[in-house]
Amino acid sequence: TSSPLIIPPPPPPAPAPATNTTPSSRVSNSPQSKRKMHHTEEQHYVKQRVELLPRDFVPSNYDVICSTGNENHVGNRRFHLTIMMHHKGYNRANTKIEKALLFRSIMETIRNSNGDFVDCYQIQDKRGIRMQWYRVNNFMAQEVIAHSFHESLNSHKRWK
């Protein structure tokens, strides 16, 4: 078997030349803006690294499809049940670290049960349009888990 193809991230964009250097046009040099910019660049870099799956890949009943519109996929329904089972733990988590540990635990539960977080995009080749599946990296999987908690908590509040 061949090793999985890892797509390297694109190089960071070159900074735009400064046209006006008046104080009002400068970017803030506060620690908050630097942290935000670094975090955004890190997210962009991490999100670009994906592992392509074989052409004949079909998501199993244990895989979580990360794109929208897949609520009826068996793996996604299992995933949402897992999210519901961890609501108390999420509500008890007081820090980002505690929540991150919970997200990692859920991610490992999915992966240890022969499932994974996958997504796809359309590509056109000489045979026509087809779907290219890829394995979502840890950062993106944790984003999906966090989003699922937020969505389920919001929908729970609406029905109360």
C-alpha positions as CSV (number, residue, x, y, z in Angstrom):
1,T,0.0,0.0,0.0
2,S,1.1,3.5,-0.6
3,S,1.6,6.1,2.1
4,P,-1.1,8.7,2.5
5,L,-0.7,11.9,0.6
6,I,-0.2,15.0,2.8
7,I,-0.9,18.3,1.2
8,P,1.5,20.9,2.4
9,P,0.1,24.3,3.4
10,P,0.5,27.2,0.9
11,P,3.2,29.7,1.8
12,P,2.0,32.7,3.9
13,P,0.9,35.7,1.9
14,A,3.4,38.5,1.5
15,P,2.6,41.6,3.6
16,A,0.9,44.4,1.7
17,P,3.1,47.4,1.1
18,A,2.3,50.4,3.4
19,T,0.7,53.2,1.5
20,N,-0.1,55.5,4.4
21,T,1.8,55.5,7.6
22,T,-0.3,57.9,9.6
23,P,-1.0,56.7,13.1
24,S,-4.7,56.1,12.2
25,S,-3.8,53.7,9.4
26,R,-1.4,51.5,11.3
27,V,-2.3,48.1,12.6
28,S,-2.5,48.0,16.4
29,N,0.6,46.7,18.0
30,S,-1.2,45.7,21.2
31,P,-0.5,42.2,22.6
32,Q,-4.1,41.3,21.9
33,S,-3.9,42.0,18.1
34,K,-0.5,40.2,17.9
35,R,-2.0,37.2,19.6
36,K,-5.1,37.2,17.4
37,M,-3.0,37.5,14.2
38,H,-0.7,34.7,15.3
39,H,-3.6,32.5,16.2
40,T,-5.3,33.1,12.8
41,E,-2.1,32.3,11.0
42,E,-1.7,29.1,13.0
43,Q,-5.3,28.1,12.3
44,H,-4.7,28.7,8.6
45,Y,-1.6,26.6,8.6
46,V,-3.1,23.7,10.6
47,K,-6.3,23.6,8.6
48,Q,-4.4,23.1,5.3
49,R,-2.8,19.8,6.4
50,V,-5.1,17.0,5.4
51,E,-4.7,13.3,4.5
52,L,-6.4,12.3,1.3
53,L,-8.3,9.0,1.4
54,P,-8.4,6.4,-1.4
55,R,-10.5,7.1,-4.4
56,D,-12.9,4.3,-3.6
57,F,-13.4,5.4,0.0
58,V,-17.0,5.3,1.4
59,P,-17.7,6.7,4.9
60,S,-18.6,3.9,7.3
61,N,-21.3,3.9,9.9
62,Y,-18.7,5.0,12.4
63,D,-17.3,8.0,10.5
64,V,-18.4,11.5,11.2
65,I,-18.9,13.6,8.0
66,C,-17.9,17.1,8.9
67,S,-19.6,19.0,6.2
68,T,-23.2,20.3,6.6
69,G,-26.2,18.4,5.4
70,N,-25.1,15.0,6.7
71,E,-27.3,14.8,9.9
72,N,-28.9,11.5,8.7
73,H,-25.6,9.7,8.2
74,V,-25.4,6.9,10.8
75,G,-22.0,8.0,12.0
76,N,-23.2,11.6,12.5
77,R,-26.2,10.4,14.5
78,R,-23.9,8.3,16.7
79,F,-21.6,11.4,17.1
80,H,-24.6,13.6,18.2
81,L,-25.6,10.9,20.7
82,T,-22.0,11.0,22.1
83,I,-22.2,14.8,22.3
84,M,-25.5,14.5,24.3
85,M,-23.9,12.0,26.6
86,H,-21.1,14.5,27.5
87,H,-23.3,17.6,28.1
88,K,-22.9,17.4,31.9
89,G,-19.1,17.2,31.5
90,Y,-19.1,20.1,29.1
91,N,-21.2,22.2,31.5
92,R,-18.9,21.3,34.4
93,A,-15.8,22.3,32.4
94,N,-14.8,25.8,33.7
95,T,-11.7,26.4,31.6
96,K,-10.7,26.1,28.0
97,I,-8.2,23.4,28.9
98,E,-10.9,21.3,30.5
99,K,-13.1,21.7,27.4
100,A,-10.2,20.9,25.1
101,L,-9.5,17.7,27.1
102,L,-13.2,16.7,26.8
103,F,-13.1,17.4,23.0
104,R,-9.9,15.3,22.7
105,S,-11.6,12.5,24.7
106,I,-14.6,12.5,22.3
107,M,-12.3,12.6,19.3
108,E,-10.4,9.5,20.6
109,T,-13.6,7.7,21.4
110,I,-14.7,8.1,17.7
111,R,-11.4,7.1,16.4
112,N,-11.0,4.1,18.8
113,S,-14.4,2.8,17.6
114,N,-13.1,2.4,14.0
115,G,-14.5,5.8,13.0
116,D,-12.9,9.0,11.9
117,F,-13.7,12.6,11.1
118,V,-13.9,12.9,7.3
119,D,-14.9,15.5,4.7
120,C,-14.9,15.8,0.9
121,Y,-14.7,18.2,-1.9
122,Q,-15.5,17.9,-5.6
123,I,-12.7,17.6,-8.2
124,Q,-12.8,17.3,-11.9
125,D,-10.4,14.9,-13.6
126,K,-10.3,13.2,-17.0
127,R,-13.1,10.8,-15.9
128,G,-15.5,13.6,-14.8
129,I,-16.5,15.1,-11.5
130,R,-15.9,13.0,-8.4
131,M,-15.7,13.4,-4.7
132,Q,-12.3,13.4,-3.0
133,W,-12.5,12.3,0.7
134,Y,-9.9,13.3,3.2
135,R,-9.3,12.7,6.9
136,V,-9.8,15.8,9.0
137,N,-6.9,16.7,11.2
138,N,-7.1,17.0,15.0
139,F,-7.5,20.7,15.1
140,M,-10.5,20.6,12.7
141,A,-12.0,17.6,14.5
142,Q,-12.0,19.5,17.7
143,E,-13.6,22.5,16.0
144,V,-16.4,20.2,14.8
145,I,-16.9,18.9,18.3
146,A,-16.9,22.4,19.8
147,H,-19.4,23.5,17.2
148,S,-21.6,20.5,17.9
149,F,-21.7,21.3,21.6
150,H,-22.6,24.9,20.9
151,E,-25.4,23.9,18.4
152,S,-26.9,21.3,20.7
153,L,-26.8,23.6,23.7
154,N,-28.5,26.4,21.7
155,S,-31.2,24.1,20.4
156,H,-31.7,22.8,23.9
157,K,-32.2,26.4,25.2
158,R,-34.7,27.2,22.4
159,W,-37.0,24.2,23.4
160,K,-37.0,25.0,27.2
